[in-house]
Amino acid sequence: MLLAGVDVATTAGVLGHSTPTTTLGAYAHVLSESKRKATDRLGDAFDAIAKEKTGT
């Protein structure tokens, strides 16, 4: 749910967690991996733009 953009409080409620902190503690590793992938994609996009501008 978090990866789909559902906020932490709503996700916690749906999953039956007592607090959003519980949800974040349980799924932080998933969010970290998602963040790494997003930054990798951003880097790839910047590389493509730089190549386009330099003609290489």
Biopython code that builds the backbone (N, CA, C, O; Angstrom):
import numpy as np
from Bio.PDB.StructureBuilder import StructureBuilder

atoms = [
    (1, "MET", "N", (0.814, -1.180, 0.000)),
    (1, "MET", "CA", (0.000, 0.000, 0.000)),
    (1, "MET", "C", (0.865, 1.255, 0.000)),
    (1, "MET", "O", (0.579, 2.222, -0.706)),
    (2, "LEU", "N", (1.914, 1.224, 0.794)),
    (2, "LEU", "CA", (2.789, 2.388, 0.862)),
    (2, "LEU", "C", (3.429, 2.671, -0.491)),
    (2, "LEU", "O", (3.546, 3.826, -0.898)),
    (3, "LEU", "N", (3.838, 1.623, -1.180)),
    (3, "LEU", "CA", (4.459, 1.799, -2.491)),
    (3, "LEU", "C", (3.460, 2.303, -3.527)),
    (3, "LEU", "O", (3.850, 2.875, -4.545)),
    (4, "ALA", "N", (2.184, 2.093, -3.268)),
    (4, "ALA", "CA", (1.138, 2.560, -4.169)),
    (4, "ALA", "C", (0.726, 3.997, -3.861)),
    (4, "ALA", "O", (-0.129, 4.558, -4.547)),
    (5, "GLY", "N", (1.329, 4.594, -2.832)),
    (5, "GLY", "CA", (1.059, 5.991, -2.517)),
    (5, "GLY", "C", (0.057, 6.226, -1.403)),
    (5, "GLY", "O", (-0.321, 7.366, -1.136)),
    (6, "VAL", "N", (-0.376, 5.152, -0.750)),
    (6, "VAL", "CA", (-1.294, 5.316, 0.377)),
    (6, "VAL", "C", (-0.495, 5.827, 1.572)),
    (6, "VAL", "O", (0.585, 5.315, 1.865)),
    (7, "ASP", "N", (-1.022, 6.832, 2.257)),
    (7, "ASP", "CA", (-0.274, 7.408, 3.376)),
    (7, "ASP", "C", (-0.124, 6.400, 4.516)),
    (7, "ASP", "O", (-0.868, 5.424, 4.612)),
    (8, "VAL", "N", (0.848, 6.664, 5.366)),
    (8, "VAL", "CA", (1.218, 5.723, 6.427)),
    (8, "VAL", "C", (0.086, 5.531, 7.428)),
    (8, "VAL", "O", (-0.168, 4.405, 7.856)),
    (9, "ALA", "N", (-0.595, 6.598, 7.806)),
    (9, "ALA", "CA", (-1.669, 6.480, 8.799)),
    (9, "ALA", "C", (-2.800, 5.593, 8.278)),
    (9, "ALA", "O", (-3.320, 4.752, 9.010)),
    (10, "THR", "N", (-3.176, 5.780, 7.027)),
    (10, "THR", "CA", (-4.239, 4.956, 6.441)),
    (10, "THR", "C", (-3.795, 3.503, 6.340)),
    (10, "THR", "O", (-4.554, 2.589, 6.663)),
    (11, "THR", "N", (-2.573, 3.299, 5.895)),
    (11, "THR", "CA", (-2.037, 1.942, 5.786)),
    (11, "THR", "C", (-2.033, 1.261, 7.148)),
    (11, "THR", "O", (-2.416, 0.097, 7.264)),
    (12, "ALA", "N", (-1.604, 1.979, 8.174)),
    (12, "ALA", "CA", (-1.577, 1.420, 9.526)),
    (12, "ALA", "C", (-2.977, 0.993, 9.959)),
    (12, "ALA", "O", (-3.154, -0.084, 10.528)),
    (13, "GLY", "N", (-3.959, 1.829, 9.693)),
    (13, "GLY", "CA", (-5.325, 1.500, 10.073)),
    (13, "GLY", "C", (-5.855, 0.279, 9.349)),
    (13, "GLY", "O", (-6.490, -0.581, 9.959)),
    (14, "VAL", "N", (-5.599, 0.197, 8.058)),
    (14, "VAL", "CA", (-6.068, -0.944, 7.268)),
    (14, "VAL", "C", (-5.414, -2.240, 7.739)),
    (14, "VAL", "O", (-6.059, -3.287, 7.792)),
    (15, "LEU", "N", (-4.138, -2.161, 8.077)),
    (15, "LEU", "CA", (-3.402, -3.355, 8.508)),
    (15, "LEU", "C", (-3.652, -3.711, 9.977)),
    (15, "LEU", "O", (-3.221, -4.762, 10.451)),
    (16, "GLY", "N", (-4.344, -2.832, 10.680)),
    (16, "GLY", "CA", (-4.631, -3.101, 12.085)),
    (16, "GLY", "C", (-3.490, -2.763, 13.024)),
    (16, "GLY", "O", (-3.467, -3.227, 14.164)),
    (17, "HIS", "N", (-2.543, -1.962, 12.562)),
    (17, "HIS", "CA", (-1.437, -1.557, 13.430)),
    (17, "HIS", "C", (-1.916, -0.451, 14.360)),
    (17, "HIS", "O", (-2.730, 0.390, 13.977)),
    (18, "SER", "N", (-1.406, -0.462, 15.575)),
    (18, "SER", "CA", (-1.851, 0.516, 16.569)),
    (18, "SER", "C", (-1.365, 1.929, 16.257)),
    (18, "SER", "O", (-2.026, 2.904, 16.613)),
    (19, "THR", "N", (-0.218, 2.043, 15.595)),
    (19, "THR", "CA", (0.317, 3.361, 15.236)),
    (19, "THR", "C", (1.022, 3.288, 13.880)),
    (19, "THR", "O", (1.451, 2.215, 13.459)),
    (20, "PRO", "N", (1.139, 4.427, 13.201)),
    (20, "PRO", "CA", (1.915, 4.449, 11.965)),
    (20, "PRO", "C", (3.381, 4.054, 12.185)),
    (20, "PRO", "O", (4.029, 3.538, 11.274)),
    (21, "THR", "N", (3.891, 4.292, 13.375)),
    (21, "THR", "CA", (5.272, 3.921, 13.685)),
    (21, "THR", "C", (5.462, 2.411, 13.562)),
    (21, "THR", "O", (6.503, 1.950, 13.093)),
    (22, "THR", "N", (4.470, 1.652, 13.979)),
    (22, "THR", "CA", (4.528, 0.196, 13.845)),
    (22, "THR", "C", (4.645, -0.193, 12.378)),
    (22, "THR", "O", (5.442, -1.058, 12.016)),
    (23, "THR", "N", (3.847, 0.449, 11.546)),
    (23, "THR", "CA", (3.858, 0.171, 10.105)),
    (23, "THR", "C", (5.217, 0.514, 9.507)),
    (23, "THR", "O", (5.795, -0.281, 8.765)),
    (24, "LEU", "N", (5.718, 1.687, 9.830)),
    (24, "LEU", "CA", (7.021, 2.086, 9.299)),
    (24, "LEU", "C", (8.124, 1.147, 9.768)),
    (24, "LEU", "O", (9.027, 0.816, 9.000)),
    (25, "GLY", "N", (8.056, 0.721, 11.012)),
    (25, "GLY", "CA", (9.060, -0.211, 11.525)),
    (25, "GLY", "C", (9.035, -1.539, 10.780)),
    (25, "GLY", "O", (10.076, -2.148, 10.534)),
    (26, "ALA", "N", (7.839, -1.974, 10.429)),
    (26, "ALA", "CA", (7.703, -3.262, 9.757)),
    (26, "ALA", "C", (8.091, -3.203, 8.285)),
    (26, "ALA", "O", (8.578, -4.187, 7.729)),
    (27, "TYR", "N", (7.879, -2.057, 7.658)),
    (27, "TYR", "CA", (8.058, -1.973, 6.208)),
    (27, "TYR", "C", (9.132, -0.985, 5.757)),
    (27, "TYR", "O", (9.209, -0.661, 4.572)),
    (28, "ALA", "N", (9.948, -0.509, 6.668)),
    (28, "ALA", "CA", (10.991, 0.467, 6.321)),
    (28, "ALA", "C", (11.942, -0.080, 5.271)),
    (28, "ALA", "O", (12.395, 0.669, 4.406)),
    (29, "HIS", "N", (12.255, -1.366, 5.328)),
    (29, "HIS", "CA", (13.186, -1.943, 4.354)),
    (29, "HIS", "C", (12.612, -1.878, 2.946)),
    (29, "HIS", "O", (13.360, -1.710, 1.983)),
    (30, "VAL", "N", (11.318, -2.008, 2.814)),
    (30, "VAL", "CA", (10.676, -1.924, 1.502)),
    (30, "VAL", "C", (10.779, -0.500, 0.969)),
    (30, "VAL", "O", (11.061, -0.287, -0.211)),
    (31, "LEU", "N", (10.550, 0.467, 1.844)),
    (31, "LEU", "CA", (10.614, 1.860, 1.425)),
    (31, "LEU", "C", (12.044, 2.250, 1.062)),
    (31, "LEU", "O", (12.259, 3.011, 0.119)),
    (32, "SER", "N", (13.016, 1.736, 1.801)),
    (32, "SER", "CA", (14.418, 2.040, 1.496)),
    (32, "SER", "C", (14.802, 1.514, 0.116)),
    (32, "SER", "O", (15.482, 2.205, -0.643)),
    (33, "GLU", "N", (14.375, 0.308, -0.210)),
    (33, "GLU", "CA", (14.668, -0.278, -1.515)),
    (33, "GLU", "C", (13.976, 0.512, -2.618)),
    (33, "GLU", "O", (14.553, 0.737, -3.681)),
    (34, "SER", "N", (12.761, 0.926, -2.371)),
    (34, "SER", "CA", (12.017, 1.712, -3.352)),
    (34, "SER", "C", (12.705, 3.057, -3.589)),
    (34, "SER", "O", (12.788, 3.526, -4.724)),
    (35, "LYS", "N", (13.190, 3.667, -2.526)),
    (35, "LYS", "CA", (13.879, 4.950, -2.642)),
    (35, "LYS", "C", (15.177, 4.789, -3.441)),
    (35, "LYS", "O", (15.519, 5.650, -4.251)),
    (36, "ARG", "N", (15.896, 3.687, -3.212)),
    (36, "ARG", "CA", (17.129, 3.444, -3.949)),
    (36, "ARG", "C", (16.832, 3.281, -5.437)),
    (36, "ARG", "O", (17.540, 3.835, -6.279)),
    (37, "LYS", "N", (15.794, 2.528, -5.758)),
    (37, "LYS", "CA", (15.436, 2.338, -7.155)),
    (37, "LYS", "C", (15.036, 3.662, -7.809)),
    (37, "LYS", "O", (15.387, 3.925, -8.959)),
    (38, "ALA", "N", (14.308, 4.482, -7.074)),
    (38, "ALA", "CA", (13.886, 5.775, -7.616)),
    (38, "ALA", "C", (15.085, 6.671, -7.896)),
    (38, "ALA", "O", (15.125, 7.345, -8.926)),
    (39, "THR", "N", (16.057, 6.687, -6.996)),
    (39, "THR", "CA", (17.233, 7.522, -7.227)),
    (39, "THR", "C", (18.085, 6.969, -8.370)),
    (39, "THR", "O", (18.704, 7.736, -9.108)),
    (40, "ASP", "N", (18.120, 5.651, -8.519)),
    (40, "ASP", "CA", (18.823, 5.059, -9.663)),
    (40, "ASP", "C", (18.176, 5.499, -10.976)),
    (40, "ASP", "O", (18.872, 5.854, -11.928)),
    (41, "ARG", "N", (16.855, 5.475, -11.023)),
    (41, "ARG", "CA", (16.146, 5.885, -12.241)),
    (41, "ARG", "C", (16.370, 7.361, -12.534)),
    (41, "ARG", "O", (16.531, 7.750, -13.691)),
    (42, "LEU", "N", (16.382, 8.179, -11.494)),
    (42, "LEU", "CA", (16.638, 9.604, -11.670)),
    (42, "LEU", "C", (18.044, 9.822, -12.227)),
    (42, "LEU", "O", (18.243, 10.646, -13.119)),
    (43, "GLY", "N", (19.012, 9.082, -11.696)),
    (43, "GLY", "CA", (20.379, 9.170, -12.212)),
    (43, "GLY", "C", (20.457, 8.768, -13.672)),
    (43, "GLY", "O", (21.158, 9.407, -14.456)),
    (44, "ASP", "N", (19.742, 7.709, -14.044)),
    (44, "ASP", "CA", (19.709, 7.279, -15.440)),
    (44, "ASP", "C", (19.126, 8.368, -16.334)),
    (44, "ASP", "O", (19.620, 8.614, -17.435)),
    (45, "ALA", "N", (18.064, 9.021, -15.845)),
    (45, "ALA", "CA", (17.446, 10.097, -16.623)),
    (45, "ALA", "C", (18.414, 11.264, -16.799)),
    (45, "ALA", "O", (18.506, 11.827, -17.890)),
    (46, "PHE", "N", (19.129, 11.631, -15.751)),
    (46, "PHE", "CA", (20.110, 12.706, -15.854)),
    (46, "PHE", "C", (21.232, 12.338, -16.819)),
    (46, "PHE", "O", (21.689, 13.176, -17.596)),
    (47, "ASP", "N", (21.671, 11.087, -16.768)),
    (47, "ASP", "CA", (22.709, 10.630, -17.695)),
    (47, "ASP", "C", (22.231, 10.740, -19.140)),
    (47, "ASP", "O", (22.984, 11.173, -20.013)),
    (48, "ALA", "N", (20.994, 10.354, -19.393)),
    (48, "ALA", "CA", (20.443, 10.422, -20.745)),
    (48, "ALA", "C", (20.356, 11.868, -21.228)),
    (48, "ALA", "O", (20.649, 12.153, -22.389)),
    (49, "ILE", "N", (19.961, 12.767, -20.353)),
    (49, "ILE", "CA", (19.886, 14.191, -20.715)),
    (49, "ILE", "C", (21.276, 14.731, -21.019)),
    (49, "ILE", "O", (21.463, 15.460, -21.993)),
    (50, "ALA", "N", (22.244, 14.376, -20.192)),
    (50, "ALA", "CA", (23.617, 14.850, -20.402)),
    (50, "ALA", "C", (24.161, 14.332, -21.732)),
    (50, "ALA", "O", (24.815, 15.080, -22.459)),
    (51, "LYS", "N", (23.902, 13.066, -22.061)),
    (51, "LYS", "CA", (24.357, 12.514, -23.326)),
    (51, "LYS", "C", (23.711, 13.208, -24.496)),
    (51, "LYS", "O", (24.357, 13.459, -25.513)),
    (52, "GLU", "N", (22.425, 13.523, -24.356)),
    (52, "GLU", "CA", (21.692, 14.210, -25.415)),
    (52, "GLU", "C", (22.275, 15.609, -25.653)),
    (52, "GLU", "O", (22.418, 16.038, -26.798)),
    (53, "LYS", "N", (22.601, 16.296, -24.598)),
    (53, "LYS", "CA", (23.131, 17.649, -24.698)),
    (53, "LYS", "C", (24.557, 17.672, -25.250)),
    (53, "LYS", "O", (24.940, 18.610, -25.949)),
    (54, "THR", "N", (25.345, 16.633, -24.933)),
    (54, "THR", "CA", (26.727, 16.605, -25.384)),
    (54, "THR", "C", (26.898, 15.869, -26.712)),
    (54, "THR", "O", (27.959, 15.918, -27.333)),
    (55, "GLY", "N", (25.833, 15.189, -27.134)),
    (55, "GLY", "CA", (25.885, 14.464, -28.399)),
    (55, "GLY", "C", (26.689, 13.188, -28.360)),
    (55, "GLY", "O", (27.144, 12.698, -29.393)),
    (56, "THR", "N", (26.866, 12.642, -27.152)),
    (56, "THR", "CA", (27.616, 11.374, -27.045)),
    (56, "THR", "C", (26.711, 10.215, -26.820)),
    (56, "THR", "O", (27.176, 9.081, -26.708)),
]
sb = StructureBuilder()
sb.init_structure("model")
sb.init_model(0)
sb.init_chain("A")
sb.init_seg("    ")
for serial, (resi, resn, name, xyz) in enumerate(atoms, 1):
    if name == "N":
        sb.init_residue(resn, " ", resi, " ")
    sb.init_atom(name, np.array(xyz, "f"), 0.0, 1.0, " ", f" {name:<3s}", serial, name[0])
structure = sb.get_structure()
